[in-house]
Amino acid sequence: MSYRHFSFSCRCGQQPSRIDEVGVTAEHELVVHWWCEDCRKLVWASKPLSDCWRECPKVDDSPNFDAEFLHSIGVRLAE
């Protein structure tokens, strides 16, 4: 599976060591919630789902990791 990751950080610049919650809003936004270890505060980040959709990798652009792995160990796929 091919995907692009999102980078999140607190206003202080600290990246989350773990994500506590992921959800969606009635306004069609992706929401991510975590605890900032440096600030000792709850942090919320949101992003419109339309932006997420536009950032999805194209099927043609993404490598087929399964086929590449099989090829690397000498397996040939039938045409």
N, C-alpha and C positions, 0 to 999 in steps of 0.2 A: 504494500500500500504506500502510495506516495502522498506526502503532505508537507505543508509549510507550517513552521511553528510560529507562535506569537511570543514576543519578548515583553515581559511585564516588569515594572520596577516601581518602587515607592518614590515619592517626591524627593526623598533623601538620596535616591540612587540605588538603594539596596534591592536586589532581586529576591523574589520569594524562595525560601528553601522548600516550601510545599504549598500547594494550592488547597484551600479549605473547601471552597464551593465554586461550582460553575453553574450558571443558569441563564435564562432568557427573560426579558421583560415584555410587558404589553406593548411597549414602543418598538419592538423588534430589535433589541440589542442583546448582545452576548455580554454577560456580567461574570467577572472573576473576582473572588474574594480571598484574601490571605491576611496573615498576621505579620507585620514588619518587625523583625527581631531587633533592628537598630532603634527605630522610633518607639517601639512597644505600643503600636496602634494598629487598628483594623484598617485595611486598605481595600478599596474597591476600584476595579478598572472596568470600563465598558467600551463596547465597540459595536457600531451598527452591523446587523447581520448582512446588509447589502454590501458593506465593505469586506466582510469575511468572504462572501460569495465571490466578489471580484478577485480576491487574492488567492482563490483556490487554484492549484496547479492544473494546467491543461492535460488531458489524457495523453495527447501526442508528445508533450514536453517531459512527461515523467518516465523515468527508466523502468523497465520491467525487471524488478529485483529478483523475482523467482526464476525467470528465464536466464538472467545473468548468473545467478548462483549455480543453476543446473549446468550451464555451459562451462563454468569454471571448474566443475568436478568431472567434466568429460561427458555429460549427458547431452545427446542431440535430440531435439524435438522434431517430430514428423511435420512436414509442411502441410 
